[in-house]
């Protein structure tokens, strides 16, 4: 029987549990696991049930982390449904508070335009939360989005980042034979 422990921020515990425990219950049902939440510490204890799929239990930890990093349960659940999806966290904790706010603003963009553009051109989901930027997508898409975000962090103009994403998208489509 597999056991894992994940710590999530206090303000995300309610999202993990959900209204009347619905989200937590749904994760447990879909993954053959039991989840215990210590809401004072933010500790989440995940235990696979006897005879359950250990890979699903491992994925539950990623779902819980994704919710903890600001993703909606709907987007986090995709990790349970598709074994090829990746969850990646880009840490911004090395940045000063002033730089952190500037970088987060650059990644989100005015009215969320930049985040929306990266999500659509790289075909990923993005969450900007606390001192992190998190991604959910397939390996090559996550890599592309990560590169675009790194460009923004290092001060590249938004137009250059959009051009990069459009070039990558066209190359992916040509490779896929579209």
LINSULBEL-V932798 format. One record per residue. N is the residue number from 1. RES is the residue in one letter. NEAR is the number of other C-alpha atoms within 8 Angstrom. Layout:
n = (N:N)
res = (RES:RES)
near = (NEAR:NEAR)
//
This chain:
n = (1:2:3:4:5:6:7:8:9:10:11:12:13:14:15:16:17:18:19:20:21:22:23:24:25:26:27:28:29:30:31:32:33:34:35:36:37:38:39:40:41:42:43:44:45:46:47:48:49:50:51:52:53:54:55:56:57:58:59:60:61:62:63:64:65:66:67:68:69:70:71:72:73:74:75:76:77:78:79:80:81:82:83:84:85:86:87:88:89:90:91:92:93:94:95:96:97:98:99:100:101:102:103:104:105:106:107:108:109:110:111:112:113:114:115:116:117:118:119:120:121:122:123:124:125:126:127:128:129:130:131:132:133:134:135:136:137:138:139:140:141:142:143:144:145:146:147:148:149:150:151:152:153:154:155:156:157:158:159:160:161:162:163:164:165:166:167:168:169:170:171:172:173:174:175:176:177:178)
res = (X:X:X:X:X:X:X:X:X:X:X:X:X:X:X:X:X:X:X:X:X:X:X:X:X:X:X:X:X:X:X:X:X:X:X:X:X:X:X:X:X:X:X:X:X:X:X:X:X:X:X:X:X:X:X:X:X:X:X:X:X:X:X:X:X:X:X:X:X:X:X:X:X:X:X:X:X:X:X:X:X:X:X:X:X:X:X:X:X:X:X:X:X:X:X:X:X:X:X:X:X:X:X:X:X:X:X:X:X:X:X:X:X:X:X:X:X:X:X:X:X:X:X:X:X:X:X:X:X:X:X:X:X:X:X:X:X:X:X:X:X:X:X:X:X:X:X:X:X:X:X:X:X:X:X:X:X:X:X:X:X:X:X:X:X:X:X:X:X:X:X:X:X:X:X:X:X:X)
near = (8:8:8:9:9:11:9:13:8:9:5:11:13:8:10:12:12:10:7:5:8:9:12:11:9:8:11:11:8:7:13:12:13:9:10:7:9:8:8:5:7:12:11:12:11:15:12:15:10:5:5:9:9:9:6:10:15:9:10:12:12:10:12:12:11:12:14:12:13:10:11:8:10:6:9:13:10:9:15:13:6:7:6:6:11:11:11:8:8:7:8:9:8:5:8:7:6:7:8:12:8:8:10:9:9:10:11:13:10:7:5:8:9:12:11:9:9:14:12:8:9:12:9:14:9:11:10:12:9:5:9:12:12:14:14:13:12:10:9:6:11:15:8:11:13:8:8:12:9:8:10:14:10:6:6:9:7:8:6:8:12:10:8:9:13:9:8:9:10:8:8:8:9:8:7:6:5:5)
//
